[in-house]
Amino acid sequence: MADRQDNTEKATGRKRQQAREKGQVARSRDLVTMASTGGIVLVLTFWGGSALAHLSGVMRGFLSLRYGTDISTVMRAAGMETVFILSPFLLAAAGLAIAANLVQGGLVIKPFELQPSRVNPFEGAKRIFSATGTVELLKNLVKLSVGAYVAYIVLRKDIFLLPSLLQLAVPEIVRVSLSILFKAFLTGFGFFFVIAVLDHLVERWRFEKSLKMTKAEVKDEFKEVEGNPLVKSRIRSLMKEMARKRMMKEVPKATVVITNPVHLAVALRYDDKSMSAPRIVAKGADRMSEKIKEIARSHGIPIIENKPLARSLYKFDVGAYVPEELYRAVANILAQVFSRFRRVM
């Protein structure tokens, strides 16, 4: 009990994913049942009259059989007609049941695992008579009892009409009886739908509670994920990509791009009013150098070839200032830029 009380932290994304891989999602069986029943009610509302007419036709066919009729042909036709009548109900029930499962937990594909305890009758008996099984049984009995009482309250006037139906013609008896049954069906459906929604909320609460973690578990998981080589590699890759994007945004602000000219490109920025020395704002090799030159051309930034200087500058990190030993070479480049392109610093 004390251990469960320590589970105060919400489940991490990894814990949820692991639970999902095991097929553990918040699902209400009652909601699935009600969705399936709702499909039947929906079809019954729009298709009930036609279904009854087709069913009456099947019954008339049986009642009008004559001696010598090929019974196999009649049974085959009756079977096809029955399939035609029941198909909309079955499809609607199955479709809405699947939809209810998808809405609650999405599509969960769990590898099949043979569990001997599932087919062991003694284990099954233990599950049925366990505390959880007993609680579920009591819940179902309470739901059925309350549902029956609600149905009685709604239908008690109709129930007292049943003896008087004997005085009516058979078609009228059928019509009134079906009307009462449909009313009873709708009443039960409405009641159990409310129960199903409440059950869904309770199941979600229980599921979230079962996934809660202790502070120590959260820390351990973080350490485990942090130490995963694949995760580390992915993080490094993302950080490099972000650094490249930031670097490329600095290229349009460069004063000059120095190349070697094919493999290397180094972008320098210099402002004599705010900088003590030129600074490397971007550098790249091969494809990256081509990208730097492409951006420079599109922004009218001078590109000057100087193989030794490009190789020397490439050794320094982005953001570093040009070292003193390269001042003279860089100053000559900047002088070319100012004289050739007349750039104003």
One Martini backbone bead per residue (centre of mass of N, CA, C, O) as a GRO file, in nm:
protein
  345
    1MET     BB    1   0.060   0.062  -0.021
    2ALA     BB    2   0.304   0.248   0.012
    3ASP     BB    3   0.409   0.213  -0.276
    4ARG     BB    4   0.162   0.341  -0.421
    5GLN     BB    5   0.187   0.622  -0.273
    6ASP     BB    6   0.467   0.692  -0.427
    7ASN     BB    7   0.294   0.724  -0.694
    8THR     BB    8   0.305   1.068  -0.810
    9GLU     BB    9   0.393   1.041  -1.105
   10LYS     BB   10   0.367   1.088  -1.415
   11ALA     BB   11   0.377   0.939  -1.697
   12THR     BB   12   0.582   0.872  -1.933
   13GLY     BB   13   0.623   0.823  -2.261
   14ARG     BB   14   0.772   0.551  -2.227
   15LYS     BB   15   0.568   0.412  -2.040
   16ARG     BB   16   0.331   0.429  -2.238
   17GLN     BB   17   0.464   0.272  -2.469
   18GLN     BB   18   0.510   0.009  -2.312
   19ALA     BB   19   0.211  -0.041  -2.248
   20ARG     BB   20   0.115  -0.049  -2.542
   21GLU     BB   21   0.295  -0.292  -2.633
   22LYS     BB   22   0.122  -0.474  -2.414
   23GLY     BB   23  -0.192  -0.369  -2.448
   24GLN     BB   24  -0.213  -0.111  -2.254
   25VAL     BB   25  -0.533   0.038  -2.225
   26ALA     BB   26  -0.799   0.256  -2.205
   27ARG     BB   27  -1.087   0.045  -2.154
   28SER     BB   28  -1.439   0.007  -2.219
   29ARG     BB   29  -1.664  -0.242  -2.244
   30ASP     BB   30  -1.930  -0.090  -2.221
   31LEU     BB   31  -1.880   0.105  -2.460
   32VAL     BB   32  -1.861  -0.111  -2.677
   33THR     BB   33  -2.140  -0.234  -2.629
   34MET     BB   34  -2.299   0.031  -2.681
   35ALA     BB   35  -2.204   0.078  -2.968
   36SER     BB   36  -2.318  -0.183  -3.079
   37THR     BB   37  -2.610  -0.129  -2.990
   38GLY     BB   38  -2.640   0.138  -3.143
   39GLY     BB   39  -2.626   0.009  -3.422
   40ILE     BB   40  -2.887  -0.152  -3.391
   41VAL     BB   41  -3.075   0.087  -3.338
   42LEU     BB   42  -3.021   0.238  -3.600
   43VAL     BB   43  -3.117   0.013  -3.791
   44LEU     BB   44  -3.396  -0.026  -3.663
   45THR     BB   45  -3.505   0.256  -3.734
   46PHE     BB   46  -3.450   0.229  -4.066
   47TRP     BB   47  -3.488  -0.115  -4.105
   48GLY     BB   48  -3.715  -0.256  -3.944
   49GLY     BB   49  -3.953  -0.263  -4.144
   50SER     BB   50  -3.809  -0.421  -4.369
   51ALA     BB   51  -3.723  -0.662  -4.198
   52LEU     BB   52  -4.011  -0.749  -4.123
   53ALA     BB   53  -4.110  -0.798  -4.412
   54HIS     BB   54  -3.900  -1.016  -4.483
   55LEU     BB   55  -3.970  -1.207  -4.248
   56SER     BB   56  -4.263  -1.251  -4.331
   57GLY     BB   57  -4.194  -1.381  -4.602
   58VAL     BB   58  -4.051  -1.627  -4.485
   59MET     BB   59  -4.291  -1.733  -4.319
   60ARG     BB   60  -4.488  -1.762  -4.555
   61GLY     BB   61  -4.319  -1.969  -4.709
   62PHE     BB   62  -4.343  -2.193  -4.494
   63LEU     BB   63  -4.665  -2.196  -4.464
   64SER     BB   64  -4.695  -2.252  -4.801
   65LEU     BB   65  -4.616  -2.531  -4.812
   66ARG     BB   66  -4.598  -2.811  -5.016
   67TYR     BB   67  -4.627  -3.108  -5.120
   68GLY     BB   68  -4.304  -3.180  -5.266
   69THR     BB   69  -4.122  -2.973  -5.184
   70ASP     BB   70  -3.806  -2.843  -5.203
   71ILE     BB   71  -3.650  -2.787  -4.907
   72SER     BB   72  -3.360  -2.695  -4.989
   73THR     BB   73  -3.444  -2.448  -5.154
   74VAL     BB   74  -3.596  -2.302  -4.928
   75MET     BB   75  -3.358  -2.289  -4.724
   76ARG     BB   76  -3.169  -2.128  -4.904
   77ALA     BB   77  -3.352  -1.880  -4.938
   78ALA     BB   78  -3.387  -1.824  -4.635
   79GLY     BB   79  -3.088  -1.784  -4.572
   80MET     BB   80  -3.038  -1.542  -4.760
   81GLU     BB   81  -3.256  -1.362  -4.630
   82THR     BB   82  -3.135  -1.360  -4.345
   83VAL     BB   83  -2.868  -1.232  -4.420
   84PHE     BB   84  -2.995  -0.973  -4.533
   85ILE     BB   85  -3.128  -0.888  -4.263
   86LEU     BB   86  -2.863  -0.908  -4.063
   87SER     BB   87  -2.623  -0.749  -4.186
   88PRO     BB   88  -2.671  -0.454  -4.087
   89PHE     BB   89  -2.648  -0.523  -3.786
   90LEU     BB   90  -2.363  -0.652  -3.785
   91LEU     BB   91  -2.205  -0.419  -3.918
   92ALA     BB   92  -2.280  -0.197  -3.717
   93ALA     BB   93  -2.179  -0.335  -3.460
   94ALA     BB   94  -1.885  -0.382  -3.553
   95GLY     BB   95  -1.809  -0.094  -3.642
   96LEU     BB   96  -1.866   0.051  -3.362
   97ALA     BB   97  -1.679  -0.125  -3.194
   98ILE     BB   98  -1.419  -0.047  -3.340
   99ALA     BB   99  -1.446   0.260  -3.301
  100ALA     BB  100  -1.442   0.254  -2.990
  101ASN     BB  101  -1.157   0.134  -2.968
  102LEU     BB  102  -1.007   0.357  -3.129
  103VAL     BB  103  -1.089   0.600  -2.951
  104GLN     BB  104  -0.962   0.492  -2.681
  105GLY     BB  105  -0.664   0.341  -2.813
  106GLY     BB  106  -0.646   0.250  -3.077
  107LEU     BB  107  -0.411   0.075  -3.251
  108VAL     BB  108  -0.324  -0.253  -3.118
  109ILE     BB  109  -0.024  -0.446  -3.161
  110LYS     BB  110   0.010  -0.772  -3.027
  111PRO     BB  111   0.197  -1.016  -2.959
  112PHE     BB  112   0.173  -1.345  -2.947
  113GLU     BB  113   0.111  -1.516  -2.627
  114LEU     BB  114   0.152  -1.804  -2.463
  115GLN     BB  115  -0.073  -1.867  -2.180
  116PRO     BB  116  -0.136  -2.119  -1.968
  117SER     BB  117  -0.320  -1.966  -1.757
  118ARG     BB  118  -0.560  -1.915  -1.962
  119VAL     BB  119  -0.622  -2.251  -1.984
  120ASN     BB  120  -0.647  -2.277  -1.684
  121PRO     BB  121  -0.908  -2.359  -1.480
  122PHE     BB  122  -0.791  -2.271  -1.203
  123GLU     BB  123  -0.710  -1.985  -1.285
  124GLY     BB  124  -0.994  -1.902  -1.374
  125ALA     BB  125  -1.126  -1.939  -1.096
  126LYS     BB  126  -0.951  -1.733  -0.951
  127ARG     BB  127  -1.045  -1.488  -1.116
  128ILE     BB  128  -1.348  -1.506  -1.055
  129PHE     BB  129  -1.292  -1.531  -0.717
  130SER     BB  130  -1.176  -1.276  -0.694
  131ALA     BB  131  -1.189  -0.957  -0.602
  132THR     BB  132  -1.228  -0.845  -0.888
  133GLY     BB  133  -1.449  -1.044  -0.980
  134THR     BB  134  -1.653  -0.972  -0.757
  135VAL     BB  135  -1.683  -0.673  -0.825
  136GLU     BB  136  -1.783  -0.714  -1.117
  137LEU     BB  137  -2.034  -0.877  -1.042
  138LEU     BB  138  -2.168  -0.660  -0.866
  139LYS     BB  139  -2.182  -0.442  -1.081
  140ASN     BB  140  -2.365  -0.600  -1.279
  141LEU     BB  141  -2.602  -0.643  -1.084
  142VAL     BB  142  -2.660  -0.345  -1.034
  143LYS     BB  143  -2.708  -0.262  -1.328
  144LEU     BB  144  -2.943  -0.457  -1.382
  145SER     BB  145  -3.130  -0.363  -1.155
  146VAL     BB  146  -3.150  -0.064  -1.233
  147GLY     BB  147  -3.238  -0.112  -1.526
  148ALA     BB  148  -3.500  -0.266  -1.458
  149TYR     BB  149  -3.630  -0.036  -1.296
  150VAL     BB  150  -3.633   0.176  -1.518
  151ALA     BB  151  -3.800   0.009  -1.717
  152TYR     BB  152  -4.049  -0.016  -1.534
  153ILE     BB  153  -4.115   0.285  -1.505
  154VAL     BB  154  -4.152   0.334  -1.818
  155LEU     BB  155  -4.340   0.045  -1.880
  156ARG     BB  156  -4.590  -0.003  -1.690
  157LYS     BB  157  -4.824   0.085  -1.875
  158ASP     BB  158  -4.767  -0.123  -2.102
  159ILE     BB  159  -4.789  -0.382  -1.933
  160PHE     BB  160  -5.103  -0.345  -1.867
  161LEU     BB  161  -5.181  -0.388  -2.185
  162LEU     BB  162  -5.129  -0.688  -2.260
  163PRO     BB  163  -5.407  -0.835  -2.203
  164SER     BB  164  -5.566  -0.658  -2.427
  165LEU     BB  165  -5.435  -0.785  -2.690
  166LEU     BB  166  -5.627  -1.039  -2.724
  167GLN     BB  167  -5.856  -0.849  -2.871
  168LEU     BB  168  -5.677  -0.838  -3.111
  169ALA     BB  169  -5.532  -0.849  -3.390
  170VAL     BB  170  -5.249  -0.982  -3.499
  171PRO     BB  171  -5.115  -0.731  -3.634
  172GLU     BB  172  -5.164  -0.549  -3.383
  173ILE     BB  173  -5.004  -0.713  -3.181
  174VAL     BB  174  -4.735  -0.688  -3.324
  175ARG     BB  175  -4.713  -0.380  -3.329
  176VAL     BB  176  -4.735  -0.327  -3.019
  177SER     BB  177  -4.509  -0.515  -2.928
  178LEU     BB  178  -4.281  -0.378  -3.088
  179SER     BB  179  -4.313  -0.101  -2.956
  180ILE     BB  180  -4.246  -0.193  -2.667
  181LEU     BB  181  -3.969  -0.318  -2.728
  182PHE     BB  182  -3.839  -0.062  -2.840
  183LYS     BB  183  -3.873   0.107  -2.585
  184ALA     BB  184  -3.709  -0.082  -2.404
  185PHE     BB  185  -3.449  -0.068  -2.565
  186LEU     BB  186  -3.403   0.240  -2.542
  187THR     BB  187  -3.397   0.255  -2.236
  188GLY     BB  188  -3.159   0.064  -2.191
  189PHE     BB  189  -2.960   0.216  -2.368
  190GLY     BB  190  -2.958   0.487  -2.218
  191PHE     BB  191  -2.865   0.381  -1.946
  192PHE     BB  192  -2.603   0.221  -2.042
  193PHE     BB  193  -2.463   0.465  -2.167
  194VAL     BB  194  -2.410   0.619  -1.910
  195ILE     BB  195  -2.251   0.392  -1.777
  196ALA     BB  196  -2.029   0.375  -1.997
  197VAL     BB  197  -1.913   0.659  -1.963
  198LEU     BB  198  -1.838   0.626  -1.666
  199ASP     BB  199  -1.656   0.379  -1.709
  200HIS     BB  200  -1.451   0.521  -1.889
  201LEU     BB  201  -1.356   0.729  -1.679
  202VAL     BB  202  -1.266   0.521  -1.469
  203GLU     BB  203  -1.060   0.369  -1.649
  204ARG     BB  204  -0.876   0.611  -1.697
  205TRP     BB  205  -0.809   0.662  -1.402
  206ARG     BB  206  -0.690   0.378  -1.344
  207PHE     BB  207  -0.473   0.384  -1.562
  208GLU     BB  208  -0.320   0.635  -1.466
  209LYS     BB  209  -0.262   0.521  -1.184
  210SER     BB  210  -0.101   0.262  -1.283
  211LEU     BB  211   0.134   0.453  -1.428
  212LYS     BB  212   0.251   0.564  -1.199
  213MET     BB  213   0.542   0.715  -1.052
  214THR     BB  214   0.828   0.744  -0.910
  215LYS     BB  215   1.089   0.947  -0.867
  216ALA     BB  216   1.300   0.724  -0.911
  217GLU     BB  217   1.192   0.618  -1.184
  218VAL     BB  218   1.229   0.878  -1.340
  219LYS     BB  219   1.535   0.901  -1.299
  220ASP     BB  220   1.615   0.623  -1.414
  221GLU     BB  221   1.499   0.670  -1.696
  222PHE     BB  222   1.667   0.914  -1.767
  223LYS     BB  223   1.940   0.770  -1.742
  224GLU     BB  224   1.884   0.549  -1.950
  225VAL     BB  225   1.829   0.737  -2.191
  226GLU     BB  226   2.089   0.907  -2.168
  227GLY     BB  227   2.275   0.631  -2.205
  228ASN     BB  228   2.182   0.592  -2.485
  229PRO     BB  229   2.344   0.578  -2.780
  230LEU     BB  230   2.112   0.650  -2.974
  231VAL     BB  231   2.020   0.902  -2.824
  232LYS     BB  232   2.286   1.052  -2.827
  233SER     BB  233   2.317   1.057  -3.132
  234ARG     BB  234   2.056   1.212  -3.186
  235ILE     BB  235   2.126   1.464  -3.022
  236ARG     BB  236   2.383   1.538  -3.174
  237SER     BB  237   2.248   1.568  -3.449
  238LEU     BB  238   2.053   1.796  -3.366
  239MET     BB  239   2.268   1.998  -3.270
  240LYS     BB  240   2.418   2.021  -3.539
  241GLU     BB  241   2.179   2.119  -3.703
  242MET     BB  242   2.128   2.376  -3.538
  243ALA     BB  243   2.411   2.497  -3.580
  244ARG     BB  244   2.396   2.516  -3.889
  245LYS     BB  245   2.152   2.705  -3.902
  246ARG     BB  246   2.279   2.938  -3.745
  247MET     BB  247   2.521   2.975  -3.932
  248MET     BB  248   2.362   3.040  -4.198
  249LYS     BB  249   2.235   3.307  -4.079
  250GLU     BB  250   2.530   3.458  -4.084
  251VAL     BB  251   2.619   3.486  -4.381
  252PRO     BB  252   2.465   3.756  -4.470
  253LYS     BB  253   2.668   3.919  -4.252
  254ALA     BB  254   2.907   3.902  -4.411
  255THR     BB  255   3.200   4.035  -4.573
  256VAL     BB  256   3.347   3.752  -4.641
  257VAL     BB  257   3.452   3.479  -4.864
  258ILE     BB  258   3.679   3.213  -4.817
  259THR     BB  259   3.859   3.006  -5.047
  260ASN     BB  260   4.039   2.702  -5.209
  261PRO     BB  261   3.763   2.670  -5.375
  262VAL     BB  262   3.614   2.381  -5.334
  263HIS     BB  263   3.621   2.261  -5.018
  264LEU     BB  264   3.639   2.555  -4.887
  265ALA     BB  265   3.462   2.780  -4.643
  266VAL     BB  266   3.498   3.123  -4.509
  267ALA     BB  267   3.325   3.340  -4.295
  268LEU     BB  268   3.357   3.696  -4.255
  269ARG     BB  269   3.347   3.950  -3.995
  270TYR     BB  270   3.363   4.325  -4.010
  271ASP     BB  271   3.368   4.592  -3.750
  272ASP     BB  272   3.539   4.875  -3.652
  273LYS     BB  273   3.321   4.978  -3.428
  274SER     BB  274   3.274   4.668  -3.268
  275MET     BB  275   3.555   4.530  -3.357
  276SER     BB  276   3.885   4.406  -3.304
  277ALA     BB  277   3.819   4.161  -3.505
  278PRO     BB  278   3.779   3.930  -3.708
  279ARG     BB  279   3.508   3.691  -3.763
  280ILE     BB  280   3.388   3.369  -3.751
  281VAL     BB  281   3.058   3.271  -3.885
  282ALA     BB  282   3.154   3.050  -4.108
  283LYS     BB  283   3.186   2.695  -4.206
  284GLY     BB  284   3.297   2.464  -4.480
  285ALA     BB  285   3.266   2.145  -4.646
  286ASP     BB  286   3.188   2.098  -4.951
  287ARG     BB  287   2.863   2.121  -4.934
  288MET     BB  288   2.880   2.352  -4.727
  289SER     BB  289   3.048   2.542  -4.904
  290GLU     BB  290   2.838   2.567  -5.129
  291LYS     BB  291   2.619   2.690  -4.950
  292ILE     BB  292   2.772   2.942  -4.866
  293LYS     BB  293   2.819   3.051  -5.155
  294GLU     BB  294   2.522   3.070  -5.233
  295ILE     BB  295   2.440   3.275  -5.018
  296ALA     BB  296   2.644   3.491  -5.090
  297ARG     BB  297   2.547   3.547  -5.377
  298SER     BB  298   2.245   3.620  -5.299
  299HIS     BB  299   2.385   3.874  -5.107
  300GLY     BB  300   2.655   4.004  -5.232
  301ILE     BB  301   2.905   3.844  -5.133
  302PRO     BB  302   3.225   3.818  -5.134
  303ILE     BB  303   3.443   3.592  -5.325
  304ILE     BB  304   3.764   3.461  -5.219
  305GLU     BB  305   4.063   3.326  -5.328
  306ASN     BB  306   4.256   3.139  -5.059
  307LYS     BB  307   4.404   2.865  -4.971
  308PRO     BB  308   4.584   2.908  -4.716
  309LEU     BB  309   4.378   3.079  -4.555
  310ALA     BB  310   4.143   2.881  -4.554
  311ARG     BB  311   4.294   2.653  -4.402
  312SER     BB  312   4.365   2.818  -4.148
  313LEU     BB  313   4.074   2.912  -4.066
  314TYR     BB  314   3.938   2.621  -4.047
  315LYS     BB  315   4.073   2.546  -3.761
  316PHE     BB  316   3.861   2.730  -3.650
  317ASP     BB  317   3.603   2.831  -3.480
  318VAL     BB  318   3.301   2.932  -3.458
  319GLY     BB  319   3.341   3.272  -3.327
  320ALA     BB  320   3.622   3.324  -3.382
  321TYR     BB  321   3.900   3.504  -3.390
  322VAL     BB  322   4.143   3.628  -3.559
  323PRO     BB  323   4.457   3.574  -3.550
  324GLU     BB  324   4.748   3.750  -3.553
  325GLU     BB  325   4.901   3.576  -3.779
  326LEU     BB  326   4.640   3.664  -3.987
  327TYR     BB  327   4.603   3.969  -4.022
  328ARG     BB  328   4.748   4.042  -4.287
  329ALA     BB  329   4.590   3.853  -4.478
  330VAL     BB  330   4.308   3.965  -4.406
  331ALA     BB  331   4.364   4.263  -4.470
  332ASN     BB  332   4.406   4.218  -4.774
  333ILE     BB  333   4.123   4.113  -4.830
  334LEU     BB  334   3.966   4.360  -4.726
  335ALA     BB  335   4.096   4.557  -4.923
  336GLN     BB  336   3.978   4.425  -5.175
  337VAL     BB  337   3.686   4.463  -5.101
  338PHE     BB  338   3.681   4.774  -5.071
  339SER     BB  339   3.792   4.831  -5.361
  340ARG     BB  340   3.607   4.644  -5.541
  341PHE     BB  341   3.304   4.673  -5.377
  342ARG     BB  342   3.259   4.910  -5.183
  343ARG     BB  343   3.228   4.851  -4.884
  344VAL     BB  344   3.049   4.941  -4.594
  345MET     BB  345   3.114   4.922  -4.245
   0.00000   0.00000   0.00000
